[in-house]
Structure formats: C-alpha cells, structure tokens
Amino acid sequence: MDSINSLIDGFGTALTPMNLLWAAVGVLLGTAIGVLPGIGPAMAVALLLPATYGLEPTGAFIMFAGIYYGAMFGGSTTSILLNTPGESAAVVAALEGHPMAKAGRGAQALAAAAIGHFTGGLVGTLLLVALAPTVAALAVGIGAPDYFAIMVLAFIAVTSVLGSSRIRGLASLLVGLTIGLVGLDQMTGQQRLTFGSLQLADGIDVVIVAVGLFAIGEALWVAAHLRRTSGQAIPVGRPWLGRDDVRRTWKSWLRGPLIGFPFGAVPAGGAEIPTFLSYVTEKRLSKHRDEFGKGAIEGVAGPESAASASAAGTLVSMLTLGLPTTAVAAVMLAAFQQYGIQPGPLLFEREPDLVWGLIASLFVGMVLLLALNLPLAPVWAKLLRIPRPYLYAGILFFAAVGAYAVGGEALDLVVLLVVGLIGFGMRRYGLPVLPAVIGVILGPAAEQQLRRALQISDGSPAGLVDTPFSLTVYAVVVLLLGWPLLRKVITRRRNVTV
C-alpha cells in the first residue's frame, strides 16, 4: 500500500506541465536518434545525456526516461524497415519485421512493435512498483562481502553471455577495469595511470567513456567500411492493425513481459536472451508456424513486448542495488552519479520524490511513446534516408560537444578520441563494448567493497565468503563458469552411449 501511495505522489511530480514537456521532448529525441541506422538505444542515450545536465535532477531523469523508451522503439524501427538492428535486442524484430516490411506490411509491423513496447513496459513497470521497494528493503542488510560477490557475478555474467567468446568478453572487461583505475586511489591518495597529469587526477568521466566507446567507436568503424550509397527507406503508409492482426498478437503482447522482466532484473541478464526465448515460444504456440521466417506478426509482437519489460526489469537491480545490467542502464547510472546520487538500497529513503517521479514518468513516457510514434512512423522512415556520411559527421560533432560540456577541458576531447579509438579497435577484433562500460562503472566500486571486506576480516580472504548470501552468489558464478565445460562432458557421454 505504501508503494501505491508513493506512486500517486510520483504522478503528482511527473504530471506537472514542465515535466510533461520534458517527457515529450525525451520521447521525440530518443526516437529520432534511435531510429537512425546503427545507433541504437545505448548510443542514443549516451549522446543525449549531456543535454540533461542543465536541468534539475527530477526533470532530467523524466526526460531521460523518455529518451530510454523512445530510443528502444527507434532501434526496432530500423530493424523492421532497413534490417539494421540498432542493438542486439532488436535483432529478433528483424527476423519477422523486415519480411513484413518487404511485403508491404511495414505499417502493421511497426504498430505491433509500438503496442508491444507499450504493453511490455506497462506490465514491467507495474512489477517494478511491486518489487523494487521489497528488494531495496532486503538489500539494506547486504554487507561489503555480499556486494563484492554481486559485482563479481555481474562481471562474469556480462562477459559470459556477450560476444563471440568468453576470452573476448574478459578482455573487454579488463579494458574497462583499466580505464576505471585512472585517477587517485580513494583510500591512499596514490596516483594511478595519470601520467603526471593533474587533470586526470579525478579519473575519466564515465560519460566520456560511454560516448567514446559507443558513438565515436561506432562512427569510426562505419567510416572505415562506408559505402557511398545510403539505405533506401521502405514506405510504411498508415500504421494500423486489423482484427485478424489483433487476434494473433494480443496473447503475444501479454506473454512477452512474463519472459522479459525476470531476465532484465537478473544482473547482466539484458534483453537478448528473453527476446529470443519469446520468439521461440511464439513460434511453438502459433497456429501459423509456416509464416515464421516470411513475416509472422507474432514474431514481432512477443519479442518487442519482452524487450520493453526487460528494460523495466533492469531498473530493479539498477535502482535497488546500483548494478547496471545493460549498456543503457550503465549510462543511466552514470547520469545518477553526475548529480551526486548513488543508486542503492537507501535511494528510496533518501530521494523518494526523484525515484517515484521517475517511475511514474515511465508510465507517462509509454503513453506518449504510443501516441506520438504511431502517427509519426512515416516521418521516421524519411529520417532513414539521411546519407551516412552526414549522419556520422553529426554524431562526431554532438559527441565532441557533449564531452566538452562535461568538464569544459580541452583534454576531455583528447581522451574522447583515445577512448573512441579503443572502441574502434574493440569492434575490429570482436570485443563486446558492454563489459568495458560495466568495468569502468563497477570497477572502482568493486575495489572499494573488496578492500572493506578485507579490512573487516583483518586481511583474511575467508572474509569474502563468510556470509550465506556471498556463498550462494559464488556458487552461481562457479555454475556460470563451469556450465559450458559440464555441457560438453554430458554431450560426449551421450554420444558415447549412443
């Protein structure tokens, strides 16, 4: 009941005229940037993050929530119309959405995606309201060894499920942890990797790292492989769904959140796995299996609903534990830190107006997303006609302006370029970007919790595993590391038996 009362107070904050304006601006900006080829939600949020700095925290995060959901829908739009997923979670939308678009049913695919995002986000946010305060209350009792164990789990999980190999995932994580070391040691004041520069004593701002790895790295990568022809957008017409389409999709919209939200709430779960699981589920349950691969609308509705619910699930672990489980959540955590706010168990007590205003704005943002993007789908299709040289030149410009606005130092632009070159190299050698961003954000916190745990135990490593919670988490870590090997052994034994 307390959650309902707090949510009502949050709506009082989110529905003020100025905050409604920021929500609408966020949805429009997020969709407009996210809809451009190859950008996706993470880069869109990183690019637009500096635009929120001049606002007071509540208005900034309400705008940020609009950017979040708008960019997610934008990534699905490019996936459906151009077969160019803006992020890995939008890959599944291309499997059925693009064949629908080529068959002249792009309008229906976009409508199914938009309503799927609305339904999944609505159910996921309701679950967030119900579960987040409980998780926060339980998390208050978590100590330094438990927090360190959770962060180790996040590191291992994010390197295990992303990229083409675990070695590349661990290499990417090492890059992020190394960047996170730059600056003064918080406990001893010792300079680390500053190369004698006083400007690097405070470390490298997370926003610069995120923009450099996502925006600059992607722009350089595309420029290195640029073709002189721009993608041709497919006319979408008026987005609407017929009765038969609604009859085939309403169950998919409701099933998606049941799959997406739990995976989003698990550290390093993300939206990739639940979208594929939702697609497989819809294919098995559909009465039109022969249409899958050729443009089955259920294959768009279910995964998009699951992706949106997964986004709401990521906010549970981000707000209550301070753990980002996706690239977008990592950038969002950086935004909290810019305002001197640390997400965690006490956030709901210390900043109730901001937290519940943010959660209420998620409902507002979803309604605005549906109301604005259904009629504007043909407009987004025209944006896809922008030649890529102009598109990525604009990205470089805004990235540089945003990085300079963070600290007003010329050195920030040099650091941005260096980090961008690192991002280019990571793409060149197949290293996933997310583990690096997670390493930059969680690395210093993990080091601090490790030191605290060792101080409590007088330097004994046994102090890291002296609680039931930490033992359970490490058991999950061992399972994650050992499962591929165990699966190979089981497969070999089965083959031998056969």
FENHU-V317551 format. One line per field, one symbol per residue. ss: DSSP state (H for helix, E for strand, L for the rest). phi: phi as a letter, one per 20 degrees, with the letter a starting at -180 (. if undefined). psi: psi as a letter, one per 20 degrees, with the letter a starting at -180 (. if undefined). A space follows every 10 residues. Layout:
# FENHU-V317551
ss->???
phi->???
psi->???
This chain:
# FENHU-V317551
ss->LHHHHHHHHH HHHHLLHHHH HHHHHHHHHH HHHHLLLLLH HHHHHHHHHH HHLLLLHHHH HHHHHHHHHH HHHHHHHHHH HHLLLLLHHH HHHHHHHHHH HHLLLHHHHH HHHHHHHHHH HHHHHHHHHH HHHHHHHHHL LLLHHHHHHH HHHHHHHHHH HLLLLHHHHH HHHHHHHHHH HLEELLLLLL EELLLLLHHH LLLLLHHHHH HHHHHHHHHH HHHHLLLLLL LLLLLLLLLL LLHHHHHHHH HHHHHHHHHH HHHHHLLLLL LHHHHHHHHH HHHHHLLLHH HLLLLLLHHH HHHHHHHHHH HHHHHHHHHH HLLLLLHHHH HHHHHHHHLL LLLLLLHHHH LHHHHHHHHH HHHHHHHHHH HHHHHHHHHH HHHLLLLHHH HHHHHHHHHH HHHHHHHLLH HHHHHHHHHH HHHHHHHHLL LLLHHHHHHH HHHHHHHHHH HHHHHHLLLL HHHHHLLHHH HHHHHHHHHH HHHHHHHHHH HHHHHHHL
phi->.fffffffff ffffefgfff ffffffffff ffffffgmen fffffffegf feffefgfff fffffffgff ffffffffff edlcffbffe fffffdffgf ffendfffff ffffffffff ffffffffff dgfffffffg eeegffffff ffgfffffee ednebfffff ffffgfffff ffpeffedmf fclelmeffe feneffffff fffeffgfff ffffcfdfde fefegdmefb cefffffedf fffefgffef fgffffgmfm dfffffffff ffffefecff efndpefffe ffffffffff fffffffffe dmdedcffff fffffgffem ddgrgeffee cfffffffff ffffffffgf feeffegfff ffffefgfgf ffffffffff ffffffcmdf fffffgffff ffffffffdm efeggfffff fegfffffff ffffffelne ffffcecgff ffffffffff fefgffffff ffffffff
psi->hhggghhghh hhghjqgghh ghgggggggg ghghiqpjfr gghggghigh iihiqqgghg hghhgggghg hghhhhghgg hjknpirhij ghhhghgghg ghjjkhghgh ghgghggggg hgghhghggh hghggghhih jpaghggggg hgggggghih iqriqhghgh ggghgghghi ipapphhijp ppkikjphhj hjrpphgggg gggfgggggh gghhkpqipq qpqppibpor prghgghiih hghhhghhhg gghhippkga igghgggggg ghhhiqjlhi ipiilphhig gghhghgghh ghhhhghghh ikopirgghg hhhhgghhjk poqahjhhhh lhggghhggh hggghgghgg hhhghjghgh hhhiipphgh ghghghghgg gghhhgikph hhhggggghh hghghghhjk pqhghgghhg gighgggghg ggghghjkjp hhiikjqhgh ggghhhghgg higgghhggg gghgggg.
